[in-house]
Amino acid sequence: MAKKADTNSTNNRAKFDLPTELKETREGLGLTRAQLARLIGAEEKQVRRVENGEGRADIMIRMMNALKIELTGLAAGPLLHARLRATREMKRGWSIDRLAHKTGVSAQSIEMLEEGEGSVRDLLFILKALAPRFNRRGGKGGADADKDSRFTDEKTARSLEEAFGRVSLDPCAHPDSSINPIEGYFKQQGQDGLAQPWLGNFVYVNPPFSQLGKWLDKALDEYEKDKIAVLACLIPTRTDTRFFAQALQMGASVFFFGGRLKFRKPDGTIEASKITTMLVVLGSTEKQRNKFQELCEGVWVAAR
C-alpha cells in the first residue's frame, strides 16, 4: 500500500488548515463549541475533535455548512462529499483505486467519504490529493457571508400556519428560520433537500435564490407524485418563467404581496427584500386562501 501523502509538503503548498479555519470562524462568530454542536445536532466533544483534526467527517461537513465555509479547487456541488466524488471522477478522471494508491487511504474509506461518512484525517488526505491548493472561497466569512440565508419573517410564517396548517416539511430548513416544520431537511446537518423525497399535508419552500431553478423544478416534480396535499413556494415575482407557466397549468394560485416583504438574516437583523416576492400555491382550498388574505396584505390571482 502506498504511504499517505507527506502532510508537510502538502501543507507548504496549500497553506490552509481547515480544522483551524473552522475553529477561528466559530470563535469569530461568538459561538461556543456547545452552541455550534446544538446547531448541527452533534455533541460538544465531536466539535472539539474536528477542530483538532480528528473525529468524524460528517461532523466536519455539518460544521462547514453551518459556518458557511466553502472550499475552492473542487468540482461544483451542494455538499462536500458529492464534490469529492465529482472532483475525482470528472476533474481528475481517477478511479477510487487510483486515489487510494496516491493517498494510502483505503478504497472502502474513500467510498465512505464520498457518502458523507468516514474520518476527518482521511478526508484531509483526500482533499489535499484532489485539490492540493484548496482554500476557503471568498476568504473569511461570517454570518452574513451566505446571501441565500434570508428567512421568512415571523408574521408571514404564522400566517401560513394559521391558513394552511403547520408545515409538514421544509426542504430548505434552517435552525434560525421562523418556520417550525414537523420535519425539515437541514443543509447544516448534511441533508440535501434536492436529493430527498418531499411529502406531507403542507410543504413550504423558501428556496435559495442562487439555485432557484433547481428547487422549483424539484417542487413541481414532487407535487406531481401526489404525495403533497398543499405546496407553497415563496419566490421572486417573475411571471415570465417556465416554472410560473407550468404552475399555472397545474392549477396554482398566486398571492402577490402588497409591498415588499422583510426577511430575517442569520445575525437576527431584518432586511427589506430588494425584489418583490410572490407565493405560488398548489392544492389549496378557497377557505385557506381567504384566511391567508385576511392575515397578509395582498391579493390572490389565477386561483381556481
C-alpha positions in Angstrom: 0.0 0.0 0.0 1.2 3.5 -0.8 2.3 5.7 2.1 0.0 8.6 3.0 0.8 11.9 1.5 3.6 13.9 3.1 1.5 16.4 5.1 4.4 18.9 5.5 5.0 19.2 1.8 1.3 19.3 1.1 0.7 22.0 3.7 3.5 24.0 2.3 1.6 24.1 -1.0 -1.9 24.6 0.4 -1.0 26.9 3.4 -4.6 26.2 4.6 -5.6 24.4 7.7 -9.2 23.5 7.6 -9.7 22.4 11.2 -8.1 25.7 12.4 -10.3 27.7 9.9 -13.4 26.0 11.5 -12.3 26.9 15.0 -11.4 30.5 14.1 -14.6 31.1 12.2 -16.7 29.7 15.1 -14.9 32.0 17.6 -15.2 34.9 15.2 -19.0 34.4 15.2 -19.0 34.3 19.0 -20.2 30.7 19.2 -19.0 28.3 21.8 -18.4 24.7 20.9 -21.6 23.7 22.8 -23.6 26.2 20.8 -22.3 25.0 17.4 -22.9 21.4 18.5 -26.5 22.2 19.2 -26.8 24.0 15.9 -25.7 21.0 13.9 -27.2 18.2 16.0 -23.9 16.9 17.4 -22.1 16.7 20.8 -19.6 19.3 22.0 -16.8 16.7 22.2 -17.4 15.9 18.5 -16.9 19.5 17.6 -13.7 19.6 19.7 -12.3 16.6 17.9 -12.9 18.1 14.5 -11.2 21.3 15.5 -8.2 19.1 16.5 -8.1 17.5 13.0 -9.7 14.2 14.3 -13.2 12.7 14.6 -15.9 12.1 12.1 -16.0 13.6 8.6 -19.8 14.1 8.6 -19.5 16.3 11.7 -16.8 18.4 9.9 -19.2 18.7 6.9 -22.0 19.9 9.1 -19.7 22.4 10.8 -18.6 23.7 7.4 -22.2 24.1 6.3 -23.2 25.9 9.5 -20.2 28.2 9.4 -20.7 29.0 5.7 -17.2 27.6 4.7 -17.0 26.5 1.1 -13.8 25.3 -0.5 -12.1 26.2 -3.8 -10.4 23.7 -6.0 -13.2 21.2 -6.1 -16.0 20.5 -8.6 -19.2 22.4 -8.0 -22.0 20.8 -5.9 -24.3 21.5 -3.0 -22.4 19.3 -0.4 -18.8 18.5 0.2 -19.0 14.7 -0.1 -20.7 15.0 -3.5 -18.0 17.5 -4.6 -15.3 15.0 -3.7 -16.7 12.3 -5.9 -17.3 14.8 -8.8 -13.7 16.1 -8.5 -12.3 12.6 -8.5 -14.4 11.4 -11.5 -14.7 14.5 -13.6 -11.9 16.8 -12.8 -9.2 14.2 -12.2 -10.5 11.2 -14.1 -9.3 8.9 -11.3 -10.8 5.6 -10.1 -11.2 5.0 -6.4 -8.3 2.6 -6.5 -6.0 5.2 -8.1 -6.9 7.7 -5.4 -6.3 5.1 -2.8 -2.9 4.4 -4.2 -2.0 8.0 -4.2 -3.1 8.7 -0.6 -2.8 5.4 1.3 -6.5 5.8 2.2 -8.3 2.5 1.6 -10.8 2.3 -1.2 -13.5 1.4 1.3 -12.7 4.6 3.3 -12.9 6.7 0.1 -16.3 5.2 -0.7 -17.4 6.2 2.8 -16.1 9.7 2.4 -18.0 10.1 -0.9 -21.2 9.1 1.0 -20.5 11.8 3.7 -19.1 9.4 6.3 -15.5 8.4 7.3 -12.9 10.1 9.3 -11.6 13.7 9.3 -8.0 12.5 8.9 -8.8 10.6 5.8 -10.9 13.5 4.5 -8.0 15.9 4.8 -5.7 13.5 3.0 -8.2 13.1 0.2 -8.8 16.9 -0.1 -5.0 17.5 -0.4 -4.7 14.9 -3.1 -7.7 16.1 -5.2 -7.1 19.8 -4.7 -3.6 20.5 -3.5 -4.2 24.2 -3.2 -7.7 24.1 -1.8 -8.7 27.1 0.2 -11.7 28.9 1.6 -13.9 30.5 -1.1 -14.2 34.3 -0.6 -11.8 34.5 2.3 -13.1 34.9 5.9 -16.8 34.7 6.0 -19.3 35.2 8.8 -22.9 35.2 9.5 -23.6 37.4 6.5 -21.4 35.6 4.1 -24.3 33.4 2.8 -26.6 35.7 0.8 -29.1 32.7 0.4 -29.8 32.7 4.1 -32.8 35.0 4.3 -35.6 33.7 6.4 -39.4 34.1 6.2 -40.4 36.8 8.6 -42.4 35.9 11.7 -45.7 37.4 10.6 -45.7 35.6 7.3 -44.7 32.3 8.9 -47.5 32.5 11.5 -50.0 33.5 8.7 -49.0 30.5 6.7 -49.5 28.2 9.7 -52.9 29.7 10.5 -54.2 29.5 6.9 -52.7 26.2 5.7 -51.7 24.4 9.0 -48.4 23.6 10.4 -45.7 23.0 7.8 -45.2 19.2 7.4 -41.9 19.6 5.6 -39.5 22.4 4.9 -36.9 21.0 2.5 -34.8 24.2 2.8 -35.0 24.2 6.6 -32.6 26.3 8.8 -32.3 26.4 12.6 -32.7 30.2 12.6 -35.9 30.3 10.4 -39.3 31.3 11.9 -40.8 28.3 10.1 -41.4 25.5 12.6 -41.9 22.4 10.4 -42.8 18.9 11.7 -39.8 17.7 9.5 -37.1 19.7 7.8 -34.0 18.9 5.7 -31.1 20.9 7.1 -28.0 21.6 5.0 -26.2 22.3 8.2 -26.7 18.7 9.2 -25.5 17.3 5.8 -29.0 16.9 4.4 -29.8 17.9 0.8 -33.5 18.8 0.1 -32.8 18.5 -3.6 -32.0 14.8 -3.2 -34.6 13.8 -0.6 -38.3 13.0 -1.3 -40.9 15.5 -0.3 -44.3 14.6 1.1 -46.8 15.9 3.6 -50.0 17.8 4.1 -48.3 21.2 3.7 -44.8 21.5 2.2 -43.3 25.1 2.3 -40.4 26.2 0.2 -38.4 29.4 0.6 -35.6 28.3 -1.7 -32.0 29.6 -2.0 -32.3 32.2 -4.8 -28.9 31.2 -6.1 -30.3 27.8 -7.2 -33.9 28.9 -7.7 -34.5 26.9 -10.9 -33.3 23.6 -9.4 -35.6 24.0 -6.4 -38.6 24.9 -8.4 -38.2 22.1 -10.8 -37.9 19.8 -7.8 -41.1 21.3 -6.3 -43.2 20.6 -9.3 -41.8 17.1 -9.8 -42.5 16.2 -6.2 -46.0 17.7 -6.3 -46.9 15.6 -9.4 -46.2 12.4 -7.4 -49.4 13.1 -5.4 -47.7 12.8 -2.0 -48.1 16.5 -1.2 -51.5 18.0 -0.4 -50.6 21.7 -0.4 -47.3 23.0 -1.8 -46.3 26.7 -1.3 -43.3 28.4 -2.8 -42.1 31.9 -1.7 -40.2 33.2 -4.7 -39.3 36.3 -6.6 -42.1 37.8 -8.7 -41.2 36.6 -12.1 -44.2 35.8 -14.2 -42.2 35.1 -17.4 -40.5 31.9 -16.2 -41.1 28.3 -17.2 -41.9 27.4 -13.6 -44.7 30.1 -13.4 -46.3 28.9 -16.7 -46.1 25.2 -15.6 -47.5 26.0 -12.1 -50.5 27.9 -13.6 -51.2 25.0 -16.0 -51.2 22.7 -12.9 -53.8 24.9 -11.2 -51.7 27.1 -9.0 -53.0 30.1 -7.1 -50.6 33.1 -6.8 -50.6 35.6 -4.0 -49.0 39.0 -4.8 -48.0 40.7 -1.6 -48.9 44.3 -1.0 -45.4 45.7 -0.8 -42.0 44.1 -0.3 -41.5 41.5 2.4 -38.8 41.8 5.1 -36.6 38.8 5.7 -34.6 38.0 8.8 -30.8 37.4 8.4 -28.7 34.9 10.3 -27.5 37.6 12.7 -31.1 38.4 13.7 -31.3 41.7 11.8 -34.2 42.4 9.4 -33.6 43.2 5.8 -36.2 44.5 3.4 -36.3 42.5 0.2 -34.6 44.2 -2.8 -37.1 42.5 -5.1 -40.9 41.8 -4.9 -41.9 38.3 -3.9 -45.0 36.1 -4.5 -46.4 33.0 -3.0 -47.2 30.2 -5.5 -49.5 27.6 -4.1 -50.7 24.3 -5.4 -53.5 22.2 -3.9 -55.1 24.9 -1.7 -58.7 25.5 -0.9 -60.7 28.7 -1.2 -61.1 28.7 2.5 -57.3 28.5 3.1 -56.6 31.3 0.6 -59.3 33.6 2.1 -57.8 33.1 5.5 -54.3 33.9 4.3 -55.6 37.1 2.6 -57.2 38.1 5.9 -53.8 37.9 7.6 -51.5 39.3 4.9 -51.8 42.4 2.7 -52.1 41.4 -0.9 -54.3 39.7 -3.5 -54.7 36.2 -4.9 -54.9 35.7 -8.7 -55.2 32.7 -11.0 -57.0 30.7 -8.3 -59.4 28.1 -9.4 
